[in-house]
Amino acid sequence: NDIVVVNRNEQQIHPGGGIYSLVWQGKRMIKRLQINPNTKILNIKSDNSNYDNLTSRLDEIKIEGKLIWYGREMK
């Protein structure tokens, strides 16, 4: 239920990785991405420990943009 701001002009993964909005297997998600420059295999990491880390080929996902801000309701 976080509110996010995504820069849709940044659809390339930075060499050091980052947090991106992406569509993978028909699901939209916000994940931390890192790409292996040699194999082009993408590591899809969740900051939430309830979710496993995943891997994918870069051509199997659509990057919608880079996360630049998020907000969370205080409880």
C-alpha positions as CSV (number, residue, x, y, z in Angstrom):
1,N,0.0,0.0,0.0
2,D,3.0,2.3,-0.5
3,I,2.7,5.3,-2.8
4,V,5.5,5.5,-5.3
5,V,6.8,7.9,-7.9
6,V,8.4,6.3,-10.9
7,N,10.6,8.1,-13.5
8,R,9.3,6.5,-16.7
9,N,12.2,8.1,-18.7
10,E,14.7,5.7,-17.0
11,Q,14.0,2.3,-18.5
12,Q,17.6,1.0,-18.6
13,I,19.0,-0.7,-15.5
14,H,22.0,1.3,-14.1
15,P,25.3,-0.6,-13.8
16,G,24.9,-0.6,-10.0
17,G,21.3,-1.7,-10.1
18,G,18.4,0.1,-8.5
19,I,14.7,-0.2,-7.7
20,Y,12.4,-0.3,-10.7
21,S,8.8,-0.8,-11.7
22,L,8.5,-3.7,-14.0
23,V,6.1,-6.2,-15.6
24,W,7.1,-9.8,-15.4
25,Q,4.9,-12.8,-16.2
26,G,1.9,-10.5,-16.4
27,K,2.4,-9.0,-13.0
28,R,3.4,-5.4,-12.2
29,M,5.8,-5.1,-9.3
30,I,8.4,-2.8,-7.7
31,K,11.7,-4.7,-7.2
32,R,15.4,-4.1,-6.7
33,L,17.1,-5.2,-10.0
34,Q,20.7,-6.0,-10.7
35,I,22.0,-7.3,-14.1
36,N,25.0,-9.5,-14.7
37,P,26.8,-7.7,-17.6
38,N,28.3,-10.9,-18.9
39,T,25.3,-13.2,-18.9
40,K,22.5,-10.6,-19.1
41,I,20.7,-12.5,-16.4
42,L,18.6,-10.3,-14.2
43,N,18.5,-10.7,-10.4
44,I,15.0,-9.6,-9.1
45,K,15.3,-9.0,-5.4
46,S,12.5,-8.1,-2.9
47,D,13.1,-5.9,0.1
48,N,10.3,-7.9,1.8
49,S,11.7,-11.1,3.3
50,N,8.4,-12.9,2.7
51,Y,9.2,-13.0,-1.0
52,D,12.0,-15.1,-2.6
53,N,14.6,-13.5,-4.9
54,L,14.1,-14.4,-8.6
55,T,16.1,-14.5,-11.8
56,S,15.1,-13.8,-15.4
57,R,16.5,-13.0,-18.8
58,L,16.3,-9.3,-19.5
59,D,14.1,-9.9,-22.6
60,E,11.4,-11.6,-20.5
61,I,10.5,-8.4,-18.6
62,K,9.3,-4.9,-19.3
63,I,10.9,-2.1,-17.3
64,E,8.4,0.7,-16.8
65,G,10.8,3.1,-15.0
66,K,13.1,3.7,-12.0
67,L,11.6,4.4,-8.6
68,I,12.6,7.8,-7.3
69,W,10.4,8.2,-4.2
70,Y,8.0,6.3,-2.0
71,G,5.8,7.1,0.9
72,R,4.1,5.0,3.5
73,E,1.2,5.7,5.8
74,M,2.1,5.9,9.5
75,K,0.3,3.4,11.7
